[in-house]
Amino acid sequence: MKRFDNRTVIITGGARGMGASHARGFIAEGANVVIADILEQEGRTLAKELGDHAIFSRLDVTNDKDWAATVAAAEDAFGPVSVLINNAGIVRFGVIEETEPAVWRQVLEINLTGGYLGIRAVAPSMRKTGGGAIVNISSGAGFTATFGLAAYVASKWGVRGMTKTAALELGRDNIRVNSIHPGAVRTPMTAGPDTAALAAAAIKDLAIPRMGEPEEITRLVLFVASDEASFSTGSEFIADGGYLLGPVPQQERAEAAVA
């Protein structure tokens, strides 16, 4: 028996980056996976690569009609949804005074409202199968502040609060809701010139001074979504290389280099 045999899993932002890694991880553990994304070509290519236990569904996470269609496609192909991974997200840079309201709203709509719409859409399907697990991908930025990233930080703090409230509301339906908080991870989103420079600056002072790999986050996602984490709900799981610990002191780094 694999951890997700015959279970139906929806992964938003599943066409590339961490989402694609999660899709591969769930397939390896016996799941049926719906790759939900606006990136149609990449999503369909990945679904074809993963075989008969994967399909692609075009999903704009800010659109409730798209959510209804994606859940319906999942049920038609594989049966009621057991797991939702709210992974889709974007980042936009700019101090508050220079951030246009439209940009602010876009970040909040995708990173936060998209997760709310997902929870709302899948809960009835999960009840059909006797329960399930929802994993919301937040960030280390959901615990702290980052200069020039107010919209992103606000959205990721919001994901924490939404996760805890959803866990209270859905617990008696045997639906667990948890959040995962990655640090800097090597994905297309962190490969752009702005994000790459920010990530490089952030990791040099970490206790584990490197970028995370998508597979490292996937292993945590699989655990949190599985029955192995059956007594965890409303909880926060961190994989950030020590980002939230604060920087390693300069003296300690110098002594380590000499040693």
JOJOKA-V542748 format. One record per helix or strand. SS is the DSSP state (helix for helix, strand for strand). FROM is the first residue (numbers start at 1). TO is the last residue. If there is no record, write none. Layout:
<<SS;FROM;TO> <SS;FROM;TO>>
This chain:
<<strand;8;12> <helix;17;28> <strand;32;37> <helix;40;50> <strand;54;58> <helix;64;78> <strand;81;86> <strand;94;94> <helix;96;98> <helix;101;128> <strand;132;137> <helix;140;142> <strand;149;149> <helix;150;173> <strand;175;182> <strand;185;185> <helix;188;190> <helix;193;203> <strand;212;212> <helix;214;225> <helix;227;229> <strand;236;239> <helix;243;245> <helix;250;258>>
